[in-house]
């Protein structure tokens, strides 16, 4: 655990998170990122002054991030992703040959931006976050069309995608309620278990990909019983990782992180939402094919 600092006399700590965007936030002794107790106190003082004098010019440090900032930035990010995904879906429907380039450009481009944001410590850059959303929208629109019209040939593509979207936001809302009620406590041990599970899943997926080049089937993506179990495990891990992400975001807000940190939180939550949607879509396609 890394000490974030003291805000109004309270010592705050943040646990490691399974989300690489949160995990890479720069940390140092005495405060979140490079904003220690002096920054948090200064930002708090400026914010209180602006509330008392709303028309005074803004000087010095920005105000601390709030839950409204997180909701707004996350909504904007998901809005961009959704608009591009809808456009991508219909473009691929008109010209199916676009499915492959849209999928590759969106997936690889989105991955590249996440790596830039993570290792370049640019998670709070709105241009990177919104560009990631646009690329993931391109990818999700194309891959959704493929699942709905190619993988599942005898069902309703609209119904499949609608169920996946509703399932994704249903899980998100459910885990938010679980976090707010404290039904599951986010502890260091809990975090380690989830991170270990995610690494295990990643190793299996990479191993399956490599073995597929040699025509070896591990059975985790072929729609059989093992594949269904594997998808359920992935969905469970994605859902539980929301708790860790919520906790990390809550710690940042309480620690007085700067307003622009809301973009980093939005990026991290979007990464998990995309993973969860893909796993739910894949699982539904298994049942639709059977």
N, C-alpha and C positions, 0 to 999 in steps of 0.2 A: 504494500500500500504506500501511496505517496501522499505526503501531507500537502494539502492545497493551500492552507493558510487559515487565518482567523478572520471571520467576518462578524463584527459586533460581539467579539469575545468568545465565539464558538469555534472550536477546532473541527475542521471538516477533512474527511479522507475520502479517497475514491479508489474503488477496487479495479483491478484489471478487467477489461471487457473482452468478450469474444470477437467483437467487431474490430477489424483492423484499422478502420478510420478513427475510432475512439482510442485504440491502443497506441496509435502513433502520435497522439497529441503530445507536444513537447512538455516535459515535466521537469521541475527542478525544486530543490528544497525551498519551501516558503511560499509556494503558490501554484495555482493552475497555470500551466504553460509557462509563459514568462511574465505573468501578471500575479505578483505575490501579494501579501497582505497590504502593502502600501498601495498597490494598484486598486485592489478591491475596495479599500477604504476611500481612496480618492474618487473612484467611480461612483461609490455610494453617495459621497458628499456632493458631487456634481449633480447627480440625479435628483437628490433632495432639494438642492438649490434651484434646479430647473422647475421642479414642481411648485416651489414657492414663488418663483419669478418666471412664468412660462414664456414670456416674451423677451427674456434676456438672451443675448447672443450666446451660442454654444462655444465654449472654449475648453481647452484641456482634453482630458480623456473622455471617451464615450461612456454612455451609461451602461450599467450591467445588463446582461441578457435576462429576459423574462420568459415565462411560459408562452405569452402571447407572441413573442418573437419566434419561438420554436414552432408554434402552430402555423404562423403565417408563412415562414420560410419553407416548412415542410409541405404546406399546401401549394405554394408556388412551384416547388420542385416536382411534386406529383402531378400538378396540372400540366406542366410542360411535357412530362413523360407521357401522360395520357393522350394529349393532343397529337403528339408525334406518333404514338402507337396506333391510334385510330387511322391517321393518314397512311402510315406504313401498311397497315392491314388491307386497306382498300386499294392501295397501289399494287400490292402483291396480288390481290384478287383480280385486278385488271390485267396484270402482266406477271404470271407466276415465275417467270425467269428472274425476277428481282428478289425472290425469296432468299436465295443463297448469298448474293452480295449484301443485302440488307442485314442478314443474320451475322455474317462475318464482320462487316464494318461496325455494326452496333455492338456486338459482343467484344471484339478485340479493342475497339476504340474506347468502350466503357471501361474495360479492364485497365487499359493504359492510363486513363484519367484517374481511376482510383489509385493506381500505383503512384502517379505523379502527386496526387493529393496526399497520399499516405507518407511516402518517403520524402517528398518535397515540402511537407508541412504546409500545404496550401488548402487544407480542408475547409477553411472559412472564406475561400475565394468564390464569390457568387458566379463568376464566369465559368469556372471549372465545374461547380456543382450543377449549374443549369445545362452545360454542355454534356455532362455525364447523363443527365436526365433525358436529353434529346437523343443521345446515342442508344441508351437503354430502351427508349420508346421505339426507335427504329428496329432494334433487335426483338423486342417483345411483340410488336405488331406482326413482324414476319414469322417468328416462331409460332405465334398463336395461330396464324393462318395455316402453317404447315401441320400443326397438331389437329386443327379442326377440320381440315380438308384433305390431308394426305395420310397422316397416321390413322385417323379415325375417318373412314370413308363412308360409313353407313349411319352416321348420326348427325345431329344438328351442331354445326360449328358455333353458332351463336349461343346455344344452350351450354355447351362445354365451356366456352370462355366466360360467360356470365357466372356460371357456377364457380369457376376458379377465382374470379375477381371477388365475388361475394364471400367465398371461403377465406381468401387472403385477408380481407378487411374484418371479417368475423373473428379470425384468430387474433389479429392485431388488437381489436377492441377487447376481446376476452382477456388477453394477457395484460392489457392496460388496467382492466378492472382487478385482475389478480394482483398486480403490483400495488395499486392504490389501496387495496384492502389488506395487503400484507399477508395474503394466504400462503405465498411462497417467499421466504426471505432470501435476499441476494447476499450470500456470504462468500468469503474467499474460497471455501471448499466447493460450494456450488459452482462458482465461476470456473474453477480448475476442472471440474467434471465436464462441464459443457464445452470448454475449450479442447479438452482431450477428445471428446466425442466428435467434435468438428474436424479435428486433425485426422482422426480415424476414418471418417467419411471421405475426406479429401484424398487420403491415400488409396482408399478403395476405388474411388472414381478415376484417379489417375492410372491405377493399375489396370482397371477395366479398359481404359482407353488404349493403353500400350498393348495389352493382350489382344485387343480387337484387331490390331494390325496383323497379327499372326493367326487370325481366325479362331481365337480362343474366347469362349463365352463364359463369363463368370456368373451370368444370370441375374445381375443386379439392375439391368435396364431392358430386359426382354419382355416384360409384362407378366411374367410368371409369379408364383408365390414369393420367391425370394426377392424379386423386384418390388412387389407390393410392400413387403416388410421393410425393405431398404428405403423406399419413398416415405413410409410412415415414420421411420427413424429420422430421416432428414427433416420432415415437417415438424416433428417434435423438437429437434434441436434448434431449428429456426425460431419456433415459437418461444422456447425457453430463453433463447438469446435476446429476445425482446426485453425480458426482465432485466438483463444485465445492461442493455442499452438505455432503458428507462432510468435505471439507477445511476449510470454514468452521467446522463443528461441532467438528472436532478442534482447531482453533486456539483456540476458546473454552474448551474443556476444559483445554488445556495452559496457557492464560493465567490460569486461576483465576477464570473468570466465576462469578457466584453461582449457587446451586442452582436458583433459579427460571428461569434461562436455558434450562433443559431444555424448558420449555413452548414457548419460541420456536423451538427446534430442531425440536420435534415438529410445530409448526404449519408450518414451512417444508417439512419432508419430506412432510407430508400434502398440501400444495398441489401438489407435484410428482407425488405418487402419483395424485392425482385426475386431473390432466392426462394422465398416462401411461395410466391405465385407460380414459379416454374415447377416446383415440386408438386404443388397441388394440381396444376394443369397436367403434369405427367401422370400422376396417380389416377386422375379422372379418365385419362385416355386409356389406361389399362382396363378399367371397368367398361368403358364404352366399346372396346374391341372384343370383349368376351361375350 
